[in-house]
Amino acid sequence: MLALLERSFSAAPALQPAPSGSFLAPTSCTVVVPAYNEADNISDCVRAILASEAPCEHWALLVVDDDSSDTTAALALEAGAGDPRFGLLSAGARPPAERWVGKNWACFRASSELESDWLIFIDADVRVAPGALRAALTDAIAHGADLLTLAPRLTCGCLAEWLVQPIIASLLGLGFPIERANDPCDPLAFAAGPFLLFRSQAYRAIGGHAAVAGEVVEDLALARAIKGQGFRLRYLLGLDWLTLRMYRDLASLWEGWTKNWLLGLDGDVAKALAAGAVVVQLYAVPWLLLPPALLLAWRSPLPLSWLPALAALLAIALQLAIRLWSRRHFGTPLNWWWLAGLGGLLIGAMAPVSVIKTLSGRGWTWRGRSLHMYQ
């Protein structure tokens, strides 16, 4: 796992600063932030975007309130007050007898109102650096990208995140190698939903979010549509440009990953369960094995009795090595790395729960909204 991560990311392309001076080409873009019950995030998100360097001659920010039950809309208005580039749109009710899940309806409502050359969809829990929008748009134009997506720097704030997120980030890096995603001849496609920059012409050609209305993992579906229809996908590291904190507590983390685990593995039940088992084997088993192995070594006079303990210690050392690798490449601190065994058990439990939720629809939710029969 460590060797594969090093191979995949040692030469991974990263977003570079835009050159100073005039814009690369006359164009227009709109940043769209779909927001449902994002009172904890929306103010900081809006302020960071509006503080950005101008990505092009004509640009604007549109926050789409997806029928929030909290103060998201009011806080967004307050954060954008007085800025002529800011707009707020109410997504309204979803059409009856149609299945729209997640943020797809809000994104569709925004895109149907806009005529910009480029559309940038940014999640409310993302914080952009001042030059991020300009650098991304400049890169997309220079490389002829129809969809440019950035891998953000993950940040963690609670113990549950520290247990799970570093492991998940490593798994995503292995499952969706950047080199393959950027190869037009390779069918593998990946997009990081928190930041999607589309050429509007390509976005509308694939049907936009309306074409993936019922897709829970809509970012993967959009990336596959872009590549499948012959458009150019560009996937870059955006660690110096974006930060993302996905979950604020164990409940939201559990809901989020049990929502995505099975579908992120192509809806393959065997693959989903096997992946969960592998995580348990890699991360939990060494910690579970270590105490009895040390007891065996202490009580037995045989030299070979130390082998199980040494094997467990080696596996734990490799867990630390992966976290050290993540710190070097992604700036991920070592916080709570010695609890990786608990993280492995938590992810191992998520796998079967995700299968049950997804197939039965019971408890399968996004921010409390049902995904099974949601309309």
C-alpha positions in Angstrom: 0.0 0.0 0.0 2.8 2.4 0.9 4.7 1.6 -2.3 1.6 2.1 -4.5 0.8 5.4 -2.9 4.4 6.6 -3.5 4.2 5.4 -7.1 0.9 7.1 -7.7 1.6 10.5 -6.1 5.4 11.0 -6.5 4.8 12.6 -10.0 1.1 13.6 -9.5 0.4 17.0 -11.2 -0.6 19.8 -8.9 -2.3 23.1 -9.7 0.2 25.9 -10.3 -0.2 29.6 -9.7 -1.7 31.6 -12.6 0.8 33.9 -14.3 0.5 37.6 -13.4 -0.9 40.1 -15.9 -4.0 39.9 -18.1 -6.3 37.0 -18.2 -5.5 34.1 -20.5 -8.7 34.6 -22.6 -11.8 36.7 -22.4 -14.4 34.6 -20.7 -17.0 34.5 -17.9 -17.6 32.1 -15.0 -20.0 31.6 -12.2 -19.1 30.0 -8.9 -22.1 27.9 -7.6 -22.3 26.9 -3.9 -25.2 24.4 -3.3 -26.1 24.7 0.4 -28.5 22.6 2.6 -28.3 23.3 6.3 -24.8 24.8 6.1 -25.1 27.4 8.8 -21.8 26.2 10.2 -20.0 26.7 6.9 -21.7 29.1 4.6 -20.4 32.5 6.0 -16.7 31.5 5.8 -17.2 29.9 2.4 -18.8 32.9 0.9 -16.3 35.3 2.3 -13.4 33.3 1.1 -14.8 33.1 -2.4 -15.6 36.8 -2.6 -12.0 37.5 -1.4 -10.6 35.6 -4.3 -8.5 37.1 -7.1 -10.7 37.6 -10.1 -10.5 34.4 -12.2 -11.7 36.2 -15.4 -13.2 39.4 -16.6 -16.7 38.6 -15.6 -17.5 36.4 -12.7 -20.0 36.0 -9.9 -21.0 33.8 -7.0 -24.4 32.2 -6.7 -25.4 30.4 -3.4 -28.3 28.1 -3.9 -30.3 27.5 -0.8 -31.7 23.9 -1.0 -34.7 24.5 1.2 -32.6 24.6 4.4 -34.3 24.4 7.7 -31.6 26.5 9.5 -30.2 30.0 9.0 -28.1 29.1 5.9 -29.9 31.6 3.6 -29.7 34.5 6.1 -26.0 33.9 6.9 -25.2 33.7 3.2 -27.0 37.0 2.5 -25.1 38.6 5.4 -21.7 37.4 4.2 -22.3 38.6 0.7 -24.1 41.8 1.5 -23.1 44.8 -0.6 -21.0 42.7 -3.1 -22.5 43.1 -6.6 -21.0 39.7 -7.6 -23.1 37.9 -5.0 -26.4 36.3 -5.6 -28.8 34.0 -3.6 -31.2 31.6 -5.3 -33.8 29.5 -3.6 -33.8 26.0 -5.2 -37.5 25.5 -4.4 -39.3 22.2 -4.3 -38.3 19.2 -6.4 -40.6 18.2 -9.1 -43.2 15.6 -8.0 -42.6 12.0 -9.1 -38.9 12.7 -9.9 -36.0 11.4 -7.8 -33.4 14.1 -7.1 -30.8 13.2 -4.5 -28.1 15.1 -2.6 -27.1 18.5 -4.1 -28.1 17.6 -7.7 -31.3 19.6 -7.6 -29.6 22.8 -6.3 -26.9 22.5 -8.9 -29.3 22.0 -11.7 -31.4 24.9 -10.6 -28.3 27.1 -10.7 -27.1 25.9 -14.0 -30.5 26.5 -15.6 -30.3 30.1 -14.6 -26.8 30.8 -15.9 -25.2 31.6 -19.2 -21.5 31.8 -18.1 -18.8 30.1 -20.2 -17.6 28.2 -17.1 -19.3 26.9 -14.1 -17.4 26.1 -10.8 -19.3 24.0 -8.3 -17.9 24.3 -4.8 -19.2 22.7 -1.6 -19.9 24.9 1.4 -17.4 23.1 3.5 -14.5 24.1 1.2 -12.3 27.1 1.8 -10.5 28.5 -1.2 -7.2 30.3 -1.2 -7.3 33.8 -2.8 -5.7 32.6 -6.0 -7.4 29.3 -6.4 -10.2 30.2 -8.8 -7.9 32.1 -11.1 -5.3 29.3 -11.1 -7.9 26.6 -11.8 -9.6 28.5 -14.6 -6.2 29.5 -16.2 -5.1 25.8 -16.1 -8.4 24.6 -17.6 -8.2 27.0 -20.5 -4.5 26.4 -21.1 -4.9 22.6 -21.2 -8.3 22.4 -23.0 -10.0 20.8 -20.0 -13.8 20.3 -20.1 -13.9 19.3 -16.4 -11.1 20.3 -14.0 -11.3 18.9 -10.5 -9.0 19.4 -7.6 -8.1 17.2 -4.7 -8.4 19.4 -1.6 -6.4 19.2 1.6 -8.5 17.3 4.2 -8.6 18.8 7.6 -9.9 17.0 10.7 -11.3 18.5 13.9 -12.9 15.7 16.0 -11.5 12.3 17.0 -13.9 10.4 14.6 -12.4 12.2 11.7 -8.8 11.5 12.8 -9.7 7.8 13.0 -11.2 7.5 9.6 -10.3 10.3 7.2 -6.6 9.6 6.8 -7.3 5.9 6.0 -10.1 6.8 3.5 -7.8 9.4 1.8 -5.2 6.7 1.3 -7.8 4.3 -0.1 -9.1 6.9 -2.5 -5.6 7.7 -3.7 -5.0 4.0 -4.4 -8.4 3.4 -6.0 -8.4 6.4 -8.3 -4.8 7.1 -9.5 -4.3 10.6 -10.9 -2.3 9.4 -13.8 -5.0 7.0 -15.0 -7.8 9.6 -14.5 -6.0 12.1 -16.7 -5.3 9.6 -19.5 -7.9 10.1 -22.2 -7.4 6.4 -23.3 -8.0 5.0 -19.8 -11.7 4.4 -18.9 -11.0 5.2 -15.2 -12.5 8.5 -14.3 -12.6 10.4 -11.0 -13.8 13.8 -9.8 -13.7 15.4 -6.4 -17.2 16.7 -5.8 -16.1 19.6 -3.5 -14.5 21.4 -6.6 -15.8 20.9 -10.1 -14.9 23.3 -12.8 -16.9 22.7 -16.1 -16.7 24.2 -19.5 -20.4 25.1 -19.8 -20.6 23.7 -23.3 -19.4 20.3 -22.2 -21.5 20.4 -19.0 -24.7 20.9 -21.0 -23.6 18.3 -23.6 -23.5 15.6 -21.0 -26.8 16.7 -19.5 -25.4 18.4 -16.4 -26.7 17.5 -13.0 -30.1 16.6 -14.5 -28.5 13.6 -16.1 -27.3 12.4 -12.7 -30.3 13.5 -10.7 -30.7 10.1 -9.0 -27.0 9.4 -8.6 -25.9 9.5 -4.9 -22.2 9.7 -5.9 -22.8 12.3 -8.6 -19.2 13.4 -8.9 -18.1 10.0 -10.2 -21.0 9.9 -12.5 -20.2 13.3 -14.0 -16.6 12.4 -14.5 -17.5 9.2 -16.2 -19.9 11.0 -18.5 -17.3 13.6 -19.4 -14.7 10.9 -20.3 -17.2 8.6 -21.8 -18.4 11.2 -24.3 -14.9 12.2 -25.4 -14.4 15.3 -23.3 -11.2 16.2 -21.5 -11.0 15.4 -17.8 -8.2 17.0 -15.8 -7.6 15.9 -12.2 -5.0 17.8 -10.1 -3.8 18.1 -6.6 -5.1 21.3 -5.0 -3.6 20.9 -1.6 -2.2 24.4 -1.5 -5.4 25.9 -2.8 -8.4 24.2 -1.1 -9.1 22.9 2.4 -12.0 20.7 3.2 -13.5 19.5 6.4 -16.2 17.0 5.5 -17.7 16.0 8.9 -18.0 17.6 12.3 -18.9 14.6 14.4 -19.2 10.8 14.4 -22.9 10.8 13.4 -22.3 12.8 10.3 -19.2 10.9 9.4 -21.1 7.6 9.8 -24.0 8.8 7.7 -21.7 10.1 5.0 -19.5 7.1 4.4 -22.2 4.5 4.8 -24.0 6.5 2.1 -21.1 6.3 -0.3 -19.1 3.1 0.5 -21.0 0.6 -1.7 -21.7 3.0 -4.6 -18.2 4.2 -4.6 -17.1 0.6 -5.2 -19.4 0.4 -8.3 -22.3 -1.0 -6.3 -20.5 -4.4 -6.1 -21.4 -6.0 -2.8 -18.6 -8.5 -2.8 -16.0 -5.7 -3.5 -17.5 -3.4 -0.8 -17.4 -6.1 1.8 -13.9 -7.3 0.8 -12.6 -3.7 0.9 -13.9 -3.3 4.4 -12.3 -6.6 5.4 -9.0 -5.6 4.0 -9.0 -2.4 6.0 -9.7 -4.4 9.2 -6.9 -6.7 8.3 -4.4 -3.9 7.6 -5.3 -1.5 10.4 -7.2 -3.4 13.2 -5.8 -6.9 13.3 -2.2 -5.9 14.1 -3.3 -3.9 17.2 -5.6 -6.8 18.3 -2.8 -9.3 17.8 -0.2 -7.4 19.7 -1.2 -7.9 23.3 -1.6 -11.7 23.1 1.5 -12.0 20.9 3.5 -10.1 23.5 2.1 -12.3 26.3 3.0 -15.4 24.3 6.6 -14.1 23.8 7.0 -13.3 27.5 5.7 -16.7 28.7 7.4 -18.9 26.2 11.1 -19.7 26.2 11.2 -20.5 22.5 12.8 -17.8 20.3 10.2 -18.3 17.6 7.5 -17.2 20.0 8.6 -13.6 19.3 7.6 -13.9 15.6 3.9 -13.0 16.1 4.8 -9.9 18.2 7.4 -8.8 15.6 4.9 -9.2 12.8 2.3 -7.1 14.6 4.9 -4.4 15.5 6.1 -4.3 11.8 2.5 -3.9 10.6 1.9 -1.1 13.1 5.2 0.5 12.0 4.0 0.5 8.4 0.8 2.2 9.5 2.9 4.9 11.0 5.0 5.0 7.8 1.9 5.7 5.8 0.9 8.5 8.1 4.4 9.9 7.8 4.1 9.7 4.0 0.7 11.5 4.2 2.3 14.2 6.3 5.1 14.7 3.8 2.9 14.8 0.7 -0.4 16.3 2.1 0.6 17.9 5.4 -1.6 15.6 7.4 -0.6 15.7 11.1 0.1 12.5 13.0 -2.7 13.2 15.5 -4.1 10.0 17.0 -2.3 7.7 14.6 -1.9 5.1 17.3 -5.7 4.7 17.3 -5.7 3.5 13.6 -6.9 0.1 14.8 -10.2 1.7 16.0 -10.4 3.5 12.7 -10.0 0.2 10.9 -12.8 -1.4 12.9 -15.0 1.6 12.3 -14.5 1.4 8.5 -14.9 -2.4 8.7 -18.3 -1.8 10.3 -19.3 0.8 7.7 -18.9 -1.6 4.8 -21.8 -4.1 5.7 -23.9 -1.2 7.0 -23.5 0.6 3.7 -24.6 -2.5 1.8 -27.7 -2.9 4.0 -28.7 0.7 3.8 -28.2 1.1 0.1 -30.0 -2.1 -0.9 -32.9 -1.7 1.6 -33.1 2.1 1.7 -33.6 2.0 5.4 -31.6 4.6 7.2 -29.9 5.6 3.8 -29.8 9.3 4.2 -28.0 12.5 3.2 -28.1 15.2 5.9 -31.2 13.5 7.3 -32.9 13.4 3.9 -33.9 9.9 2.6 -32.1 8.8 -0.5 -34.3 5.8 -1.2 -37.6 7.4 -2.0 -36.5 11.1 -1.9 -38.5 13.4 -4.1 
